[in-house]
Amino acid sequence: MAYVKKSPLSHLLMTITFFTSGIILNILQGTLYYLLRPFWKYAYRKLNYYLCYSLYSQLVFMAEWWSGSDVIVYLDKDDFKKYFGKEHGYLIMNHTYDVDWLIGWIFCERVGVLGNCKAYAKKSIQYVPTMGWAWKFSESVFLERNWDKDKELIGKQVAEIAQYPDPTFLLLFAEGTRFTEEKHKASLAFAQEKGYPALKRHLTPRTKGFTLSLPELRGRVPAIYNVQLAFKPNDKVEPTVMNLLLGRTVEGHLYFERIPVDSIPEDEEEASLWLRELYNKKDRMMESFLTTGDWFATSGVKREESFRIPRRPYSLINMTCWAMVTLVPIVYCLTCLLTSGSTLYISIGLFIISIFFFMLYKLIEQTKISKGSSYGKTTPTTPIKQTNGSSPTTEH
């Protein structure tokens, strides 16, 4: 079985299934988006949940069934039973690993909200077939990373998501980009310039998107979830998408803290300070985990019991169904082309196969830390005009 998981043929078949089914699902989403959503938004969002789930859960299948990866959750069990999967949540998560989003999706699948996972993402992603189009049709928050433009749409889009009929998770990576040593040095320089605390394991959070979202969350989204993910440094398998594709198992450690939105200050400056203090706490926790293997040993944070949430069979069933629907006709056509004896037809078959491998390569490349956004490599400041008549200030 280990050989099968490492085989390029297996990867090709999974790639064909994912991208072919993705295009089919995108077409269905686009049809509903333009023909149903303008007239019956409630029904559109109900149906789109299942279309998104059908796409996202194929990646979850790769993580939890193909590679056998798992997640250990650290969370107040009373909160878990009462709230998780039963309410809207605004997630603030560290952005450290290639697969932090996918490990988070495993948790979302197991609490039944995977199809309603939204995120802040750069605008260019919405033009990428399959995942980008799915995010576009599911009303994720796309940003140009230009404050003058983004501030007009963040509030509007967050308000739209907060009106969803079923529990929805909206994810914010407040650091703006994945953690790297280069970006960390720039972040430390910025923090020193502004007099902010120096974080050892995180980048200084960018607070403007958070503070602009807060008014739209109040009265609609009951809680913010402080989420912290780490892998033990001595784990033998590096947490990357390629390793998951090769069938290698990783184990994530996921801490959750439920914070009522009403407990967060309404004043913008105080809310910004609250977020920076939250990142101080996150930094202590990460330092504790990476040095002792325990979130709580040296962080000063209240200890929560760890537990595992059982796998559900739905991602496995979904992947199996899509494999039968897509692979039978496509593999038959490719086989006919490659065995036709015609140089032209064989070339066409090989070209189609190379296209699928290229799409797989590009997908994996986009998840690598080294290929992450340049956002955060420098520390520009953006003038923000004050509404109370005071002089302009700057914000990270």
Order of alpha helices (4+ residues) and beta strands (2+ residues): alpha-alpha-alpha-beta-alpha-beta-alpha-beta-alpha-beta-alpha-beta-alpha-alpha-beta-alpha-beta-alpha-beta-alpha-alpha-beta-beta
